[in-house]
Every structure is written in C-alpha cells, then in structure tokens.
Amino acid sequence: MQDLKDIDKEKKRSRRFRKAKAQEGRNIFLPQIEETKPQRQKLKIILPAIALLLASYPLISLFGSPRAKSAPAAEVQAAVSLSKLDQGSAFKLAADAYSNAKVQGGKFTAPLPQGGQVIYGIDEEVQKKIEKLFSDYKVPYGLFVALEPKTGRILAAVSHSSSQPGWEKGANYHLYPMASLFKIVTATAALEEKKVGPDTMFAFNGKLTSESPKYWRVRPGRGNQQMPLSLAMGKSVNPVYGRLAGEVVGRDPLLLYAGRYGFNQAIVPGSPIFASTAPVPGTVDELMRMGAGLNREVKISPFHAAAIMATVANGGVMMAPSLASEIRDAKGNVVFAQKPQVLRTVMTPQTAGALAHMLATTVESGTSRRAFHDRRGRRMLASVRIAAKTGSIDGTDPAGHYSWFAAYAPMEDPQIALAALVINENKWRIKATSVGEQALEAFFR
C-alpha cells in the first residue's frame, strides 16, 4: 500500500510539471521582451497618459455626442431645404405649418420650426365663415377648399369633425368617392370629341336617380324619355350620363380625359395631396356606372375637386394649387414666392365654354336651385352667375352620406373656384350646397 506522503510528493511534482509546460507554451507565442533603460523611461510617460485619457473618456463622449452635433446638422439641412423649394415642397412645408397659422398684419402666417415663416393667401372672410358654419351646425365631417382659378392660389382650406376629433388633420388631402362630380369628366370627353353639344337631346329610361344600367337603355319604338344634356347636368341625371359614357364616349376616351384632369397621378408632385383614382371599368355596365358617377372607387380630394372646377373656369387650363403665397427664412429673406404654374391643358376654350353653359343649370334650375334662391324664388346672389355641380353618394370611410358641391364664379370673370364636402350621419346637419352658397356670399360681400 502506497504511503500518503508519497502521494503528496507526486501531486506536488505534477503541479510543477504542468506549470512548467504552461509557461513553455506561453513563451512560444509571447517571447520575452527585454526592455532597455530608454524604453522603460518612455513607458513611464506613455502609460500614465493613456490612463488619463481613458479616465476622461466619459466627459469627452458627453461633449462630442451625436446629440450635441445634431442641432447644427438640422440647421444646415433646414437651410438646404429652404433654398431648394419648388411648388411641391413649398406646398408640403406650408401644409405642415398650417395648423399653427394665425392672422398677423392682415395675413395668415405660420412660424416654421427652423425659423422663418409661411405667408398664406387665405381669404379671411371665407375661411372664418366656413369654420363657424361647420362648428355651429356640429357637422360630423366637413371639408372645404377654395382657390383662385387663374393662379391656383389657395383662398381657403377648412376641415372639421364633431364626431371624431383629430380626423380633420390632413383630411383635405385624402380621397373620397367623387359621386356625380365625375359627370364633368364624362361631359368633357363627349364635348371635346365633338360627339354632342350642350343642347343635344338625349334619350334615356329609368328614374333620374336610378343606379342600375339595366333600366337606362333605350328601345326603339318605346316611350323613351329625353332631355338636353345641359339640363341633365343640372339635374344630375344618372341614366343620361351613364348612356353617354357607355354608348357615345367609350372607355378609352373617358379614361384619357380623366388622365388629363389629373386622375391616377400626383396633381402636385411632392405635396401631401393624394393622387385621385379612376380605375379601368371591366364591362360596359361598369363604364356606364362610372360615367354617371356611381363607381365608389373613383375617388378625389377636395383640393383636386376645386382644381377641376378652376380648370373649367380658366378656359380648360389647369393651374397648380399653391398653399404658400410666400415663404421666408429665419433672416427674413424670401425663399419662395408663389407664381402661377400651368399643369396642363385639359380642353379647348370652346369646350370649357360649352361645359360652363351646362354647369350653370345646376343653380338656375337643377339640384342647387333651392340653396341659391329664397322662398319667393329670388336669387340670393343676384348679380353673380355661378357654374356648379353637386354629388351625392353613401360612403364608409368615414361612414355616412357624402354631399358634394363644386362651383366657380362669376362665370364672366371667374375669381373663385371651390369644393365642399359634408359627410352627414343619421341626422342631417347641412348640405354641401348650403356651405358653398355661404362661402360665395362671404367672398362677394
């Protein structure tokens, strides 16, 4: 039997052996460096300096952090953006600041976060009138845009909701079913292709508000109804404009003129205005419903609707809407000044004139007559001739009944074009036609 002392000696020898082997391994990779006296003197100076640097790193990182550097970078970026403003970027800048706009020196102005200010071309009378109207009537959802037809300058932009506070932020830039306002596109295509005129008698069947193409078609030898296209525009007769689109205009020409009006593309690239949509109809019945304004997927923003009316008012030339009249930097320098910018020519002046004649019937004897005449039948704006179009359809986003009114005036020398959209719930508050009438009254007062 082995003695315990011997075992203990073997353990000690084993530990010494392992220690020697480990030291040998280290020496293979880390050969010993013999320091000279000058090297040791340098190390005495360098090592304390490194230690001091490491100790002070937290303070250095504090003063040199990205947060401290971000402010000058933001200022540079702001300066660059303000120096390169075009129609779209100026519109976006003005739109972002719009909620803070106030009247100063007789003008609507809003401060910019990076310094400077936006000056708007807002008509205070119209703006305040519509704001008060929406508030007084507790309109569930209300939108309004007005602009100057010859320049595109925005004269008013109001959004309001008593049902969903916060909905109104940016709501004027979003899209909503266009309803019968699309009849303007249908009529433009028919007139521009010289297939009809405003006084062309047009046969149809079904009720004026019918939504089913199967009742609209004309059968020879039967007792068909008929109506001139101008009156059918004022009364917004679905069968007439459905048949006009499906049997006279055709799919491709209708989509062509929708594109000329700016559908399926950004109306002002770089601005927050959503691109209006006009999907391709797959069947003749779908084409007819589209032409009558019954396709709920044909959607438009109030800004674009106002621009379409302004195009008719401007002899067929569409101008770019401009929210900012002027933008100044922090030093007071003018970095953007609104100048009329032509987007495109949609139609000839002759077509625009014929279309205006058709739109005038809306107020004279059509769907807006009651809103623009008193109980005795007298015109409320007797000295102002108005071209207008109404639209009416149910929608889901938000849910309710959509009431549109788009117009321009005076017809002889257009000064204002507008679009109003009111979305009523179960209890009706006010129609868009009344909103438009009040806006025109405030403008021409």
ZAMAR-893983 format. One line per 2 residues: number of its first residue (from 1); for each residue x, y, z of C-alpha. Coordinates in steps of 0.25 Angstrom, whole numbers, padded with zeros to 4 digits, m for minus. Each point is the difference from the previous one (the first is absolute). Layout:
% ZAMAR-893983
NUM	X,Y,Z | ...
This chain:
% ZAMAR-893983
1	0000,0000,0000 | 0005,0013,m0004
3	0004,0010,0011 | m0008,0013,0001
5	0013,0008,0000 | 0004,m0005,m0013
7	m0013,0003,m0006 | 0001,0014,0004
9	0014,0001,m0006 | m0005,m0005,m0013
11	m0011,0011,0000 | 0010,0011,0002
13	0009,m0005,m0011 | m0012,m0001,m0009
15	m0004,0014,0003 | 0014,0005,m0003
17	0000,m0007,m0013 | m0013,0006,m0005
19	0005,0014,0004 | 0013,m0002,m0008
21	m0008,m0005,m0012 | m0009,0012,0000
23	0011,0010,0001 | 0007,m0007,m0011
25	m0013,0001,m0009 | m0001,0015,0003
27	0014,0002,m0003 | m0002,m0006,m0014
29	m0011,0011,m0003 | 0005,0011,0008
31	0015,0000,0000 | 0006,0008,0011
33	0004,0015,m0003 | 0012,0005,0007
35	m0002,0015,0003 | 0011,0010,m0001
37	0001,0012,0009 | m0005,0010,m0010
39	m0012,m0008,m0003 | m0003,m0001,0014
41	0000,0015,0001 | m0009,0002,m0011
43	m0010,m0010,0006 | 0000,0008,0013
45	m0005,0012,m0008 | m0009,m0007,m0010
47	m0008,m0009,0009 | m0005,0011,0010
49	m0004,0008,m0012 | m0009,m0012,m0006
51	m0006,m0002,0014 | m0003,0015,0001
53	m0007,m0001,m0014 | m0008,m0012,0004
55	m0005,0007,0013 | m0004,0012,m0008
57	m0008,m0007,m0011 | m0014,0001,0006
59	0002,0015,0000 | 0005,0001,m0014
61	m0011,m0009,m0005 | m0010,0009,0007
63	0004,0012,m0007 | 0003,m0007,m0013
65	m0013,m0008,0000 | m0009,m0001,m0013
67	m0011,0008,0008 | 0009,0012,0001
69	0004,m0001,m0015 | m0015,m0001,m0005
71	m0004,0014,0002 | 0010,0006,m0009
73	m0003,m0011,m0010 | m0015,0003,0001
75	0002,0014,m0003 | 0009,m0003,m0012
77	m0011,m0009,m0005 | m0011,0010,0002
79	0008,0010,m0007 | 0002,m0009,m0012
81	m0015,m0004,m0001 | m0004,0015,0001
83	0010,0004,m0011 | m0006,m0011,m0009
85	m0015,0002,0000 | m0008,m0004,m0011
87	m0015,0000,m0002 | m0002,m0013,0007
89	0010,0001,0011 | m0005,0014,0003
91	m0014,m0005,0001 | 0004,m0011,0010
93	0007,0010,0009 | m0012,0009,0000
95	m0009,m0012,0003 | 0008,m0005,0011
97	0000,0014,0007 | m0015,0003,m0004
99	m0006,m0004,0014 | 0008,0011,0006
101	m0004,0011,m0009 | m0005,0013,0006
103	m0004,0013,m0006 | 0011,0010,0002
105	0000,0014,m0007 | m0012,m0004,m0009
107	0006,m0013,m0005 | 0000,m0015,0004
109	0014,m0003,0005 | 0006,m0012,0007
111	0014,m0002,0006 | 0010,m0010,m0005
113	0007,m0010,0010 | 0014,0004,m0006
115	m0003,0015,0001 | m0007,0008,m0011
117	m0015,0000,m0004 | m0010,m0004,m0010
119	m0010,0011,m0005 | m0013,m0005,m0006
121	m0009,0006,m0010 | m0012,m0003,0009
123	m0013,0008,m0002 | m0003,0003,0015
125	m0015,0002,m0003 | m0002,m0013,m0007
127	0009,m0008,0010 | m0007,0005,0013
129	m0014,m0001,m0006 | 0002,m0015,m0004
131	0007,m0003,0014 | m0012,0006,0007
133	m0010,m0007,m0009 | 0006,m0014,0003
135	0001,0003,0015 | m0014,0006,0001
137	m0007,m0012,m0007 | 0009,m0010,0007
139	0003,m0006,m0013 | 0005,m0015,0002
141	0010,0001,m0011 | 0002,0013,m0009
143	0010,0004,m0010 | 0002,0013,m0008
145	0010,0005,m0010 | 0000,0013,m0009
147	0010,0005,m0010 | 0002,0011,m0010
149	m0002,m0007,m0014 | 0010,0009,m0007
151	0012,m0002,0009 | m0003,m0013,0009
153	0002,0008,0013 | m0008,m0006,0011
155	m0010,0009,0006 | m0006,m0009,0011
157	0002,m0014,0006 | m0008,m0004,0011
159	m0002,m0014,0006 | m0009,m0003,0012
161	m0006,m0012,0008 | m0009,0000,0011
163	m0001,m0016,0000 | 0015,m0003,0000
165	0009,0010,0006 | 0013,0000,m0007
167	m0006,m0006,m0013 | 0001,0014,m0006
169	0015,0000,0000 | 0005,m0002,m0014
171	m0014,m0004,m0005 | m0001,0010,m0011
173	0012,m0008,m0007 | m0007,m0013,0001
175	m0010,m0007,m0010 | m0015,m0002,0000
177	m0010,m0005,m0010 | m0002,0010,m0011
179	m0014,m0003,m0003 | m0007,0008,m0011
181	0011,0010,0000 | 0006,m0010,m0010
183	m0011,0004,m0010 | 0009,0012,m0003
185	0011,m0010,m0005 | m0010,m0007,m0009
187	m0006,0013,m0006 | 0014,0005,m0003
189	0004,m0013,m0007 | m0013,0001,m0008
191	0001,0015,m0004 | 0015,m0001,m0003
193	m0002,m0012,m0009 | m0011,0009,m0007
195	m0010,m0012,0001 | m0011,0009,0007
197	m0003,0014,0004 | m0006,0007,0013
199	m0014,0000,m0007 | 0000,m0014,m0006
201	m0013,m0007,0004 | 0004,m0013,0006
203	m0010,m0012,0002 | 0000,m0009,0012
205	m0008,m0009,0009 | m0002,m0002,0015
207	m0001,0010,0012 | 0010,0012,0000
209	0007,m0006,0012 | 0000,m0014,m0005
211	0013,m0008,0003 | m0002,m0012,m0009
213	0004,0001,m0014 | m0010,m0011,m0004
215	m0011,0010,0001 | 0007,0011,m0008
217	0001,m0006,m0014 | m0009,0006,m0011
219	m0009,m0009,m0008 | m0005,0004,m0014
221	m0015,0002,m0001 | m0002,0001,0015
223	m0004,0013,0008 | 0014,0004,0004
225	0003,0013,0008 | 0010,0010,m0006
227	0006,0013,0006 | 0011,0010,m0005
229	0014,m0004,0005 | 0001,0014,0007
231	m0013,m0002,0008 | 0005,m0014,0003
233	0012,0005,0006 | m0007,0010,0009
235	m0010,m0011,0005 | 0012,m0010,0000
237	m0008,m0011,m0007 | 0007,m0013,0001
239	m0006,m0007,m0012 | 0004,0011,m0009
241	0015,0000,0004 | 0001,m0015,0001
243	m0005,m0002,m0014 | 0009,0012,m0005
245	0012,m0007,0006 | m0003,m0014,m0004
247	m0007,0002,m0014 | 0006,0013,m0005
249	0014,0003,0006 | 0006,m0014,0003
251	0009,m0005,0010 | 0014,0005,m0005
253	m0004,0014,m0003 | m0007,0001,0013
255	0013,m0005,0007 | 0008,0010,m0009
257	m0007,0012,0005 | 0000,m0005,0015
259	0015,0000,m0002 | 0000,0014,m0006
261	m0007,0005,0013 | 0011,m0007,0008
263	m0006,m0013,0005 | 0009,m0012,0003
265	0012,0010,0002 | 0005,0010,0010
267	m0007,0013,m0003 | 0012,0008,0007
269	0012,m0010,0001 | 0007,0002,0014
271	m0013,0005,0006 | m0008,m0008,0010
273	m0012,0000,m0009 | m0004,m0015,m0003
275	m0001,m0004,m0015 | m0014,m0001,m0004
277	m0005,m0014,m0005 | m0008,m0004,m0013
279	0001,m0015,m0002 | m0002,m0006,m0013
281	m0014,m0005,m0002 | m0001,m0015,m0004
283	m0013,m0001,m0006 | m0010,0010,m0007
285	m0009,0000,0012 | 0012,0004,0008
287	0004,0011,m0010 | m0014,0006,0001
289	0000,0000,0015 | 0013,0007,0000
291	m0005,0010,m0010 | m0012,0003,0009
293	0009,0002,0012 | m0005,m0013,0007
295	0014,m0007,0001 | 0004,0001,0014
297	0014,m0003,m0003 | 0001,0013,m0008
299	0006,0009,0011 | 0005,0014,0001
301	0005,0010,0010 | m0007,0014,0003
303	0012,0006,m0005 | m0001,m0007,m0014
305	m0015,0002,m0001 | 0002,0015,0002
307	0012,0000,m0011 | m0010,m0007,m0010
309	m0010,0011,0002 | 0011,0010,m0001
311	0005,m0007,m0013 | m0014,0002,m0007
313	0000,0015,0005 | 0014,0002,m0006
315	m0004,m0004,m0014 | 0005,m0014,0001
317	0014,0003,0006 | 0003,m0007,0014
319	0009,0008,0009 | 0008,m0006,0012
321	m0007,0003,0013 | 0009,0008,0009
323	m0002,0000,0015 | 0012,0009,0003
325	0000,0015,m0005 | 0013,0002,0005
327	0011,m0006,0009 | 0011,0007,0008
329	0012,m0006,0007 | 0005,0004,0014
331	0007,0012,m0006 | m0013,0006,m0006
333	0005,m0004,m0014 | m0011,m0004,m0010
335	0004,m0015,m0004 | m0013,m0003,m0008
337	m0010,0009,m0006 | m0013,m0006,m0007
339	0000,0002,m0015 | m0011,m0006,m0009
341	0004,m0013,m0005 | m0007,m0007,m0011
343	m0002,m0015,0002 | m0007,m0004,m0013
345	m0010,0004,m0011 | m0012,m0009,0002
347	m0010,0005,m0010 | m0001,0011,m0010
349	m0007,0014,0004 | m0012,m0004,m0009
351	m0002,m0013,0008 | 0002,0007,0013
353	m0010,0011,m0004 | m0011,m0011,m0004
355	0003,m0007,0013 | m0002,0013,0008
357	m0014,0001,m0007 | m0004,m0014,0005
359	0005,0003,0014 | m0008,0013,0001
361	m0013,m0008,0000 | 0004,m0006,0014
363	m0003,0013,0007 | m0010,0005,m0010
365	m0010,m0012,m0001 | 0007,m0012,0006
367	0005,m0007,0013 | 0005,0013,0006
369	m0012,0009,m0003 | m0006,0000,0014
371	0013,0004,0006 | 0002,0012,m0008
373	m0014,0005,m0001 | m0009,0006,0012
375	m0014,m0005,0002 | m0005,0009,m0010
377	0009,m0005,m0011 | 0009,0012,0000
379	0015,m0002,m0001 | 0008,0002,0012
381	0013,0004,m0008 | m0008,0007,m0011
383	0012,0007,m0006 | 0009,m0012,m0001
385	m0002,m0011,m0010 | 0005,m0014,0005
387	0004,m0013,m0006 | m0001,m0011,0009
389	m0001,m0015,0002 | m0006,m0009,0011
391	0003,m0014,0004 | m0007,m0010,0010
393	0004,m0014,0004 | 0001,m0009,0012
395	0014,m0003,0005 | 0007,m0008,0011
397	0013,0007,0003 | m0005,0007,0008
399	m0014,m0006,0000 | m0011,0010,m0004
401	m0007,0007,m0012 | 0010,0008,m0008
403	m0005,0013,m0005 | 0009,0008,m0010
405	m0001,0013,m0006 | 0010,0006,m0010
407	m0001,0014,m0007 | 0006,0012,m0006
409	m0004,0015,m0001 | m0002,0009,m0006
411	m0002,m0007,m0014 | 0004,0012,m0008
413	0013,0003,0008 | 0003,m0012,0010
415	0006,0005,0013 | m0002,m0013,0009
417	m0002,m0015,m0002 | m0004,m0009,0012
419	m0003,m0014,0004 | m0008,m0003,0013
421	m0002,m0014,0005 | m0009,m0003,0012
423	m0002,m0014,0006 | m0013,m0001,0008
425	m0003,m0011,0009 | m0015,m0005,0003
427	m0004,0014,0004 | 0003,0010,m0012
429	0007,0013,0005 | 0002,0008,m0013
431	0002,m0003,m0015 | 0012,0004,m0008
433	m0008,0009,m0009 | m0003,0009,0012
435	0015,0000,0004 | 0003,0005,m0014
437	m0010,0010,0000 | 0004,0006,0013
439	0015,0000,m0005 | m0004,0008,m0013
441	m0008,0009,0008 | 0012,0003,0009
443	0009,0002,m0011 | m0008,0009,m0008
445	m0006,0008,0011
